[in-house]
Amino acid sequence: MQYFSLNKNAPRVSFEQAVVLGLAPDRGLYFPESITPLPHSFFQNIENLTQEEIAFEAIKQFVGDEIPEAELKRIIAETLCFDFPCVTVEKDVFSLELFHGPTMAFKDVGARFMSRCLGYFNRNDDKKVTVLVATSGDTGGAVASGFLEVKGVEVIILYPSGKVSEIQERQLTTLGKNIKALEVDGVFDDCQDMVKQAFLDHTLNHKNLTSANSINIARWLPQMFYIFFAYQQLKKYDKPIILSCPSGNFGNICAGIMAKRLGLPIAHFVASTNANDTVPRFLEAGNYEPKPSIATISNAMDVGNPSNFIRIQELYHYDLSEFEKDFSSYSFTDAETEIAIKDIYNRTQYIAEPHGAVGYLGLKKEMAKQPKSIGVFLETAHPIKFLDVVEPLLGLKLPIPTQIENVLGKEKVSTKIKTYEDLKAFLQ
Ligand SMILES: *Cc1c(COP(=O)(O)O)cnc(C)c1O
């Protein structure tokens, strides 16, 4: 499979090159040259397939012959090392729980898949890469865990000192081996700026720097897997399915739309956002006007200019009328989100964290317009990761899951840095 840059000003590349580069030289996102739907029989028979078989069918055309079948199957098996249950919350409303992985965030899936692809490409020890990521919390932990001990990959995570939760900090700083944590004297934007500067710095070309966020196709495309798993579990209800994704960089919802292009019967998409409402405003007004991000309680979605939105536009052929057929986007305030967390718990005993609650709100809004449908929202993180919001709202103490308990007992190791020169010195 060949990939082209959505900025249309860079050469086409292979799957391997797209994964290793992350972003095209013209700063555009890579996009597959063709998308071939899966046969009808695949969807008719989906309940009889294992999750690994489904994932293999979903991804194989995008990898092509660049990873042999047996290797790709191994990568998928190692990626899908946990469950993806679709839990009934109330009548016709389901939560697709994506938080049963090693760091209790959906990003575990993409991080595990991408790291193992890079490991395969470096199998002869000749293509070492350095993954450089800035994190405001969740991404870093998933990347650290997903890339741990992957051959030929060094991971450097920049995080703002004192601005991530204790659990998040431990997830970043206690693994050791090929994972290095840099504690930046500054805020998240400072971390992000340093990473961007490093990518543009030609004196660092020899380090083969790459990113591990959803701009990378090997992190984004495997996010289709669990949308297929949701369908597999909901097919028996035989009703149109509405999928609501709590959205920040719009990677999940974009993966859902890709899955539909492969033939997956999702009737309608809802991109649910917090106060960072660039996309809902776009659908209302027709023009795309990004804004600086606003801090909210669903902070993993505090994104003012969602990077995957350009891929979504490509999937809808840059045509607003095509969008409107099966795509909605709604924004919710923190106050609405808090009320939803309490209301869901009081009525159903289900504990949602702020991102899932935003997804739930968007789903309910769309279901009111389409009452014959069933709906599923993504629960993108475990409530324990947002315990400072959830516990006081619900007046309860959440038990600490073993994955989290394990990191809390380990010793933090990090290097403090302040400027880009410090980062550069560390890299060289
Ligand atoms: C990253 C993240 C999101 C946003 O997902 P996108 O695919 O970027 O839209 C939502 N919730 C949680 C908990 C996250 O960590």
The ligand as an ORCA input file, in Angstrom:
! r2SCAN-3c Opt
* xyz 0 1
  C      -6.614     10.827     23.814
  C      -7.906     10.737     24.548
  C      -9.138     11.121     23.963
  C      -9.217     11.765     22.593
  O      -9.133     10.837     21.567
  P      -8.928     11.300     20.037
  O      -8.835     10.024     19.274
  O      -7.682     12.120     19.983
  O     -10.125     12.101     19.638
  C     -10.304     10.916     24.687
  N     -10.274     10.400     25.937
  C      -9.123     10.028     26.539
  C      -9.166      9.499     27.914
  C      -7.901     10.188     25.869
  O      -6.769      9.837     26.477
*
